[in-house]
Amino acid sequence: MAKPVEVDAVWMQRIAEVVNGLEYGSVLITVHDGRIVQIDRTERRRFDAASAAREKSGASAQPASGKPLAKTGEAKR
């Protein structure tokens, strides 16, 4: 029979920190022998239709970092 998972206040705090600020995505909690051993966070970014249309037209070819994107076949600096 499976061991009950041990979740103390420390792990509850860690889980809350990982989940806070997550708008879209998932949190994966890995358990071994009834103990939490790992927490993975996968964050998704969703964009509205207007920003997708701007990207298609080429009006905004800069990512959030402010650096222009490299064109296909162009070497990275």
N, CA, C and O atoms as a GROMACS GRO file, in nm:
protein
  308
    1MET      N    1   0.083  -0.118   0.000
    1MET     CA    2   0.000   0.000   0.000
    1MET      C    3   0.088   0.126   0.000
    1MET      O    4   0.196   0.126   0.060
    2ALA      N    5   0.043   0.229  -0.066
    2ALA     CA    6   0.120   0.353  -0.078
    2ALA      C    7   0.127   0.425   0.056
    2ALA      O    8   0.033   0.424   0.135
    3LYS      N    9   0.242   0.488   0.079
    3LYS     CA   10   0.261   0.567   0.201
    3LYS      C   11   0.188   0.700   0.185
    3LYS      O   12   0.184   0.756   0.075
    4PRO      N   13   0.131   0.752   0.293
    4PRO     CA   14   0.070   0.886   0.283
    4PRO      C   15   0.180   0.990   0.260
    4PRO      O   16   0.290   0.979   0.315
    5VAL      N   17   0.149   1.090   0.181
    5VAL     CA   18   0.247   1.195   0.148
    5VAL      C   19   0.264   1.287   0.268
    5VAL      O   20   0.166   1.334   0.327
    6GLU      N   21   0.390   1.314   0.304
    6GLU     CA   22   0.422   1.405   0.414
    6GLU      C   23   0.430   1.547   0.359
    6GLU      O   24   0.518   1.579   0.280
    7VAL      N   25   0.337   1.633   0.402
    7VAL     CA   26   0.338   1.773   0.358
    7VAL      C   27   0.337   1.860   0.483
    7VAL      O   28   0.234   1.875   0.548
    8ASP      N   29   0.452   1.916   0.517
    8ASP     CA   30   0.460   2.003   0.635
    8ASP      C   31   0.452   2.149   0.591
    8ASP      O   32   0.436   2.179   0.473
    9ALA      N   33   0.464   2.239   0.686
    9ALA     CA   34   0.452   2.383   0.658
    9ALA      C   35   0.559   2.431   0.561
    9ALA      O   36   0.534   2.521   0.481
   10VAL      N   37   0.679   2.374   0.568
   10VAL     CA   38   0.788   2.414   0.478
   10VAL      C   39   0.750   2.382   0.333
   10VAL      O   40   0.767   2.466   0.245
   11TRP      N   41   0.698   2.262   0.309
   11TRP     CA   42   0.660   2.225   0.173
   11TRP      C   43   0.539   2.306   0.125
   11TRP      O   44   0.531   2.342   0.008
   12MET      N   45   0.445   2.335   0.215
   12MET     CA   46   0.330   2.417   0.176
   12MET      C   47   0.378   2.556   0.134
   12MET      O   48   0.326   2.613   0.038
   13GLN      N   49   0.477   2.611   0.203
   13GLN     CA   50   0.533   2.742   0.168
   13GLN      C   51   0.603   2.734   0.032
   13GLN      O   52   0.585   2.823  -0.052
   14ARG      N   53   0.681   2.630   0.009
   14ARG     CA   54   0.750   2.614  -0.119
   14ARG      C   55   0.651   2.603  -0.234
   14ARG      O   56   0.670   2.664  -0.338
   15ILE      N   57   0.545   2.524  -0.215
   15ILE     CA   58   0.443   2.508  -0.319
   15ILE      C   59   0.375   2.641  -0.346
   15ILE      O   60   0.354   2.677  -0.462
   16ALA      N   61   0.340   2.715  -0.241
   16ALA     CA   62   0.276   2.846  -0.257
   16ALA      C   63   0.365   2.942  -0.335
   16ALA      O   64   0.316   3.017  -0.419
   17GLU      N   65   0.495   2.941  -0.307
   17GLU     CA   66   0.589   3.029  -0.378
   17GLU      C   67   0.595   2.996  -0.526
   17GLU      O   68   0.604   3.085  -0.610
   18VAL      N   69   0.589   2.867  -0.559
   18VAL     CA   70   0.596   2.825  -0.700
   18VAL      C   71   0.467   2.863  -0.773
   18VAL      O   72   0.472   2.903  -0.890
   19VAL      N   73   0.353   2.851  -0.706
   19VAL     CA   74   0.224   2.878  -0.770
   19VAL      C   75   0.197   3.028  -0.781
   19VAL      O   76   0.135   3.072  -0.877
   20ASN      N   77   0.242   3.106  -0.684
   20ASN     CA   78   0.216   3.251  -0.686
   20ASN      C   79   0.273   3.314  -0.812
   20ASN      O   80   0.387   3.287  -0.851
   21GLY      N   81   0.192   3.398  -0.876
   21GLY     CA   82   0.236   3.467  -0.996
   21GLY      C   83   0.220   3.386  -1.124
   21GLY      O   84   0.248   3.436  -1.232
   22LEU      N   85   0.176   3.263  -1.112
   22LEU     CA   86   0.158   3.178  -1.229
   22LEU      C   87   0.020   3.207  -1.289
   22LEU      O   88  -0.082   3.179  -1.227
   23GLU      N   89   0.018   3.264  -1.410
   23GLU     CA   90  -0.109   3.296  -1.475
   23GLU      C   91  -0.159   3.179  -1.558
   23GLU      O   92  -0.275   3.141  -1.549
   24TYR      N   93  -0.071   3.122  -1.639
   24TYR     CA   94  -0.102   3.004  -1.719
   24TYR      C   95   0.014   2.907  -1.704
   24TYR      O   96   0.130   2.947  -1.713
   25GLY      N   97  -0.016   2.782  -1.682
   25GLY     CA   98   0.092   2.684  -1.671
   25GLY      C   99   0.054   2.571  -1.579
   25GLY      O  100  -0.063   2.547  -1.550
   26SER      N  101   0.156   2.501  -1.533
   26SER     CA  102   0.132   2.386  -1.446
   26SER      C  103   0.244   2.373  -1.344
   26SER      O  104   0.356   2.419  -1.365
   27VAL      N  105   0.210   2.307  -1.234
   27VAL     CA  106   0.307   2.276  -1.130
   27VAL      C  107   0.303   2.125  -1.112
   27VAL      O  108   0.197   2.068  -1.087
   28LEU      N  109   0.418   2.062  -1.124
   28LEU     CA  110   0.430   1.917  -1.111
   28LEU      C  111   0.505   1.887  -0.982
   28LEU      O  112   0.618   1.933  -0.963
   29ILE      N  113   0.443   1.809  -0.895
   29ILE     CA  114   0.505   1.770  -0.768
   29ILE      C  115   0.542   1.623  -0.778
   29ILE      O  116   0.455   1.538  -0.799
   30THR      N  117   0.671   1.592  -0.761
   30THR     CA  118   0.720   1.455  -0.770
   30THR      C  119   0.734   1.399  -0.629
   30THR      O  120   0.795   1.462  -0.541
   31VAL      N  121   0.678   1.279  -0.608
   31VAL     CA  122   0.678   1.215  -0.477
   31VAL      C  123   0.749   1.081  -0.489
   31VAL      O  124   0.720   1.003  -0.579
   32HIS      N  125   0.843   1.054  -0.397
   32HIS     CA  126   0.911   0.924  -0.387
   32HIS      C  127   0.893   0.873  -0.245
   32HIS      O  128   0.922   0.944  -0.149
   33ASP      N  129   0.846   0.752  -0.232
   33ASP     CA  130   0.828   0.689  -0.100
   33ASP      C  131   0.750   0.777  -0.003
   33ASP      O  132   0.784   0.787   0.115
   34GLY      N  133   0.645   0.842  -0.053
   34GLY     CA  134   0.560   0.923   0.033
   34GLY      C  135   0.617   1.058   0.070
   34GLY      O  136   0.562   1.126   0.157
   35ARG      N  137   0.727   1.098   0.008
   35ARG     CA  138   0.790   1.228   0.038
   35ARG      C  139   0.802   1.311  -0.090
   35ARG      O  140   0.836   1.258  -0.195
   36ILE      N  141   0.773   1.440  -0.080
   36ILE     CA  142   0.792   1.530  -0.193
   36ILE      C  143   0.942   1.548  -0.213
   36ILE      O  144   1.014   1.582  -0.120
   37VAL      N  145   0.987   1.525  -0.336
   37VAL     CA  146   1.130   1.538  -0.364
   37VAL      C  147   1.160   1.646  -0.468
   37VAL      O  148   1.274   1.688  -0.483
   38GLN      N  149   1.057   1.690  -0.542
   38GLN     CA  150   1.084   1.786  -0.650
   38GLN      C  151   0.957   1.861  -0.684
   38GLN      O  152   0.847   1.805  -0.680
   39ILE      N  153   0.972   1.989  -0.720
   39ILE     CA  154   0.861   2.070  -0.769
   39ILE      C  155   0.907   2.134  -0.900
   39ILE      O  156   1.008   2.203  -0.903
   40ASP      N  157   0.831   2.109  -1.008
   40ASP     CA  158   0.862   2.168  -1.138
   40ASP      C  159   0.752   2.266  -1.176
   40ASP      O  160   0.633   2.240  -1.154
   41ARG      N  161   0.791   2.380  -1.232
   41ARG     CA  162   0.695   2.480  -1.277
   41ARG      C  163   0.713   2.501  -1.426
   41ARG      O  164   0.824   2.526  -1.474
   42THR      N  165   0.605   2.489  -1.500
   42THR     CA  166   0.605   2.517  -1.643
   42THR      C  167   0.512   2.635  -1.666
   42THR      O  168   0.392   2.627  -1.637
   43GLU      N  169   0.567   2.743  -1.717
   43GLU     CA  170   0.488   2.863  -1.738
   43GLU      C  171   0.459   2.880  -1.886
   43GLU      O  172   0.547   2.861  -1.970
   44ARG      N  173   0.336   2.916  -1.916
   44ARG     CA  174   0.294   2.942  -2.054
   44ARG      C  175   0.265   3.090  -2.068
   44ARG      O  176   0.219   3.155  -1.974
   45ARG      N  177   0.293   3.142  -2.184
   45ARG     CA  178   0.259   3.281  -2.213
   45ARG      C  179   0.159   3.282  -2.326
   45ARG      O  180   0.179   3.219  -2.430
   46ARG      N  181   0.051   3.354  -2.305
   46ARG     CA  182  -0.053   3.363  -2.407
   46ARG      C  183  -0.059   3.507  -2.456
   46ARG      O  184  -0.044   3.602  -2.379
   47PHE      N  185  -0.082   3.520  -2.585
   47PHE     CA  186  -0.086   3.651  -2.647
   47PHE      C  187  -0.221   3.669  -2.713
   47PHE      O  188  -0.279   3.575  -2.767
   48ASP      N  189  -0.271   3.792  -2.709
   48ASP     CA  190  -0.401   3.820  -2.770
   48ASP      C  191  -0.390   3.827  -2.922
   48ASP      O  192  -0.279   3.828  -2.976
   49ALA      N  193  -0.503   3.832  -2.990
   49ALA     CA  194  -0.506   3.832  -3.136
   49ALA      C  195  -0.438   3.956  -3.194
   49ALA      O  196  -0.374   3.947  -3.299
   50ALA      N  197  -0.448   4.070  -3.128
   50ALA     CA  198  -0.387   4.193  -3.179
   50ALA      C  199  -0.235   4.182  -3.184
   50ALA      O  200  -0.174   4.225  -3.281
   51SER      N  201  -0.175   4.125  -3.081
   51SER     CA  202  -0.029   4.112  -3.083
   51SER      C  203   0.015   4.008  -3.186
   51SER      O  204   0.122   4.023  -3.246
   52ALA      N  205  -0.066   3.905  -3.208
   52ALA     CA  206  -0.034   3.806  -3.310
   52ALA      C  207  -0.040   3.869  -3.449
   52ALA      O  208   0.043   3.839  -3.535
   53ALA      N  209  -0.137   3.956  -3.472
   53ALA     CA  210  -0.150   4.024  -3.601
   53ALA      C  211  -0.032   4.117  -3.625
   53ALA      O  212   0.018   4.126  -3.738
   54ARG      N  213   0.013   4.187  -3.521
   54ARG     CA  214   0.129   4.276  -3.535
   54ARG      C  215   0.254   4.197  -3.572
   54ARG      O  216   0.333   4.240  -3.656
   55GLU      N  217   0.271   4.081  -3.510
   55GLU     CA  218   0.388   3.998  -3.540
   55GLU      C  219   0.384   3.948  -3.684
   55GLU      O  220   0.488   3.942  -3.750
   56LYS      N  221   0.266   3.912  -3.733
   56LYS     CA  222   0.253   3.866  -3.871
   56LYS      C  223   0.289   3.976  -3.969
   56LYS      O  224   0.353   3.951  -4.071
   57SER      N  225   0.248   4.100  -3.938
   57SER     CA  226   0.274   4.211  -4.029
   57SER      C  227   0.418   4.261  -4.017
   57SER      O  228   0.463   4.340  -4.100
   58GLY      N  229   0.490   4.215  -3.915
   58GLY     CA  230   0.629   4.256  -3.898
   58GLY      C  231   0.645   4.388  -3.826
   58GLY      O  232   0.755   4.442  -3.820
   59ALA      N  233   0.536   4.442  -3.771
   59ALA     CA  234   0.543   4.571  -3.704
   59ALA      C  235   0.627   4.565  -3.578
   59ALA      O  236   0.689   4.665  -3.540
   60SER      N  237   0.630   4.451  -3.513
   60SER     CA  238   0.708   4.438  -3.390
   60SER      C  239   0.797   4.316  -3.400
   60SER      O  240   0.752   4.204  -3.372
   61ALA      N  241   0.922   4.334  -3.441
   61ALA     CA  242   1.014   4.222  -3.456
   61ALA      C  243   1.112   4.215  -3.340
   61ALA      O  244   1.220   4.157  -3.353
   62GLN      N  245   1.075   4.275  -3.226
   62GLN     CA  246   1.164   4.272  -3.111
   62GLN      C  247   1.098   4.196  -2.998
   62GLN      O  248   0.981   4.219  -2.967
   63PRO      N  249   1.172   4.104  -2.935
   63PRO     CA  250   1.119   4.034  -2.819
   63PRO      C  251   1.120   4.124  -2.696
   63PRO      O  252   1.168   4.238  -2.704
   64ALA      N  253   1.069   4.075  -2.584
   64ALA     CA  254   1.061   4.154  -2.462
   64ALA      C  255   1.198   4.201  -2.414
   64ALA      O  256   1.206   4.299  -2.340
   65SER      N  257   1.305   4.133  -2.454
   65SER     CA  258   1.439   4.172  -2.410
   65SER      C  259   1.483   4.303  -2.474
   65SER      O  260   1.579   4.365  -2.427
   66GLY      N  261   1.414   4.346  -2.581
   66GLY     CA  262   1.450   4.469  -2.649
   66GLY      C  263   1.553   4.450  -2.758
   66GLY      O  264   1.582   4.544  -2.832
   67LYS      N  265   1.607   4.330  -2.771
   67LYS     CA  266   1.706   4.303  -2.876
   67LYS      C  267   1.632   4.248  -2.998
   67LYS      O  268   1.542   4.166  -2.982
   68PRO      N  269   1.668   4.291  -3.118
   68PRO     CA  270   1.602   4.238  -3.238
   68PRO      C  271   1.628   4.089  -3.254
   68PRO      O  272   1.735   4.038  -3.218
   69LEU      N  273   1.529   4.021  -3.307
   69LEU     CA  274   1.544   3.878  -3.334
   69LEU      C  275   1.636   3.857  -3.453
   69LEU      O  276   1.634   3.935  -3.547
   70ALA      N  277   1.716   3.752  -3.450
   70ALA     CA  278   1.802   3.718  -3.563
   70ALA      C  279   1.716   3.661  -3.675
   70ALA      O  280   1.623   3.584  -3.650
   71LYS      N  281   1.746   3.701  -3.798
   71LYS     CA  282   1.672   3.648  -3.912
   71LYS      C  283   1.725   3.510  -3.945
   71LYS      O  284   1.837   3.475  -3.910
   72THR      N  285   1.643   3.431  -4.011
   72THR     CA  286   1.682   3.296  -4.048
   72THR      C  287   1.812   3.298  -4.127
   72THR      O  288   1.826   3.375  -4.222
   73GLY      N  289   1.907   3.214  -4.088
   73GLY     CA  290   2.035   3.207  -4.156
   73GLY      C  291   2.138   3.308  -4.107
   73GLY      O  292   2.253   3.304  -4.150
   74GLU      N  293   2.098   3.397  -4.018
   74GLU     CA  294   2.188   3.499  -3.966
   74GLU      C  295   2.258   3.445  -3.842
   74GLU      O  296   2.194   3.386  -3.755
   75ALA      N  297   2.387   3.464  -3.833
   75ALA     CA  298   2.465   3.412  -3.720
   75ALA      C  299   2.434   3.491  -3.594
   75ALA      O  300   2.408   3.612  -3.600
   76LYS      N  301   2.436   3.423  -3.480
   76LYS     CA  302   2.417   3.489  -3.351
   76LYS      C  303   2.545   3.560  -3.311
   76LYS      O  304   2.654   3.513  -3.344
   77ARG      N  305   2.531   3.671  -3.242
   77ARG     CA  306   2.648   3.747  -3.196
   77ARG      C  307   2.687   3.707  -3.058
   77ARG      O  308   2.784   3.760  -3.003
   0.00000   0.00000   0.00000
